[in-house]
Amino acid sequence: MQQIPSVLYAIVLLIVALVAANLVQKLVTKLLKAVKAEEYLQYVLVIIFLVQGINVLNLPVLTGVGTVVIGYMPAILTAIIIFAIGIFAAKAAIYVMVAFLVLSQLSVANKIVETAFVLIVGAVCIAFAIAFGIGGRKFASDMLEKVEKKIEDKK
């Protein structure tokens, strides 16, 4: 009898996992269709087989070029994935903005909606500021070093 709550908890957890997996599958499928992954896969396969065909010819220059092309393909794939995620995130951000506007227009918990919106915008601004600050550390360090060098040269 003591096992019943654990079994129920496990069943609920399994149902939640199945629903989440289904949502992720639909999201990934839409994402792959949005970037026309089938076409890119066809191009990738053609390039790989073309490079292998060139390798059979034993021409060092062309083999080197083919190796560079294949070596660059993961970077291209990553860039395409980042681009697709960026497009999806932009669409999601627009949906969130529209949802806040709709709730505000319907006067549904105005204070909560406005506070949540301000908090989200503030969090995004802080995230950008932190990312810019961390990314700009080297630049700022280099600039301070140049200024320090100029000051020392004048002495």
Solvent accessible surface area in square Angstrom, and as a share of the most:
residue,aa,sasa,rsa
1,M,194,0.86
2,Q,169,0.75
3,Q,130,0.58
4,I,90,0.46
5,P,87,0.54
6,S,67,0.43
7,V,78,0.45
8,L,104,0.52
9,Y,148,0.56
10,A,55,0.43
11,I,84,0.42
12,V,87,0.50
13,L,100,0.50
14,L,107,0.53
15,I,96,0.49
16,V,88,0.50
17,A,54,0.42
18,L,110,0.55
19,V,83,0.48
20,A,47,0.36
21,A,59,0.46
22,N,70,0.36
23,L,111,0.55
24,V,87,0.50
25,Q,116,0.52
26,K,109,0.46
27,L,71,0.35
28,V,67,0.39
29,T,55,0.32
30,K,142,0.60
31,L,41,0.21
32,L,86,0.43
33,K,134,0.57
34,A,77,0.60
35,V,29,0.17
36,K,111,0.47
37,A,25,0.20
38,E,113,0.51
39,E,84,0.38
40,Y,97,0.37
41,L,107,0.53
42,Q,114,0.51
43,Y,129,0.49
44,V,53,0.30
45,L,83,0.41
46,V,88,0.51
47,I,58,0.29
48,I,60,0.31
49,F,146,0.61
50,L,110,0.54
51,V,7,0.04
52,Q,89,0.39
53,G,39,0.37
54,I,37,0.19
55,N,45,0.23
56,V,123,0.70
57,L,113,0.56
58,N,125,0.64
59,L,84,0.42
60,P,110,0.69
61,V,115,0.66
62,L,74,0.37
63,T,42,0.24
64,G,35,0.34
65,V,84,0.48
66,G,3,0.03
67,T,85,0.49
68,V,105,0.60
69,V,58,0.34
70,I,54,0.28
71,G,56,0.53
72,Y,137,0.52
73,M,24,0.11
74,P,81,0.51
75,A,54,0.42
76,I,82,0.41
77,L,105,0.52
78,T,71,0.41
79,A,57,0.44
80,I,43,0.22
81,I,82,0.42
82,I,113,0.57
83,F,136,0.56
84,A,4,0.03
85,I,91,0.46
86,G,39,0.37
87,I,72,0.36
88,F,95,0.40
89,A,52,0.41
90,A,54,0.42
91,K,106,0.45
92,A,35,0.27
93,A,60,0.47
94,I,107,0.55
95,Y,152,0.58
96,V,69,0.40
97,M,90,0.40
98,V,74,0.42
99,A,52,0.40
100,F,31,0.13
101,L,111,0.55
102,V,73,0.42
103,L,67,0.33
104,S,43,0.28
105,Q,149,0.66
106,L,116,0.58
107,S,77,0.50
108,V,72,0.41
109,A,53,0.41
110,N,60,0.31
111,K,157,0.66
112,I,125,0.64
113,V,11,0.06
114,E,86,0.39
115,T,73,0.42
116,A,35,0.27
117,F,65,0.27
118,V,100,0.58
119,L,119,0.59
120,I,78,0.40
121,V,64,0.37
122,G,28,0.27
123,A,59,0.46
124,V,73,0.42
125,C,77,0.46
126,I,107,0.55
127,A,60,0.47
128,F,143,0.59
129,A,65,0.50
130,I,98,0.50
131,A,63,0.48
132,F,165,0.69
133,G,40,0.38
134,I,107,0.54
135,G,60,0.58
136,G,20,0.19
137,R,171,0.62
138,K,146,0.62
139,F,138,0.57
140,A,50,0.39
141,S,61,0.39
142,D,54,0.28
143,M,82,0.37
144,L,126,0.63
145,E,114,0.51
146,K,118,0.50
147,V,76,0.44
148,E,102,0.46
149,K,134,0.57
150,K,135,0.57
151,I,94,0.48
152,E,106,0.47
153,D,111,0.57
154,K,176,0.75
155,K,192,0.82
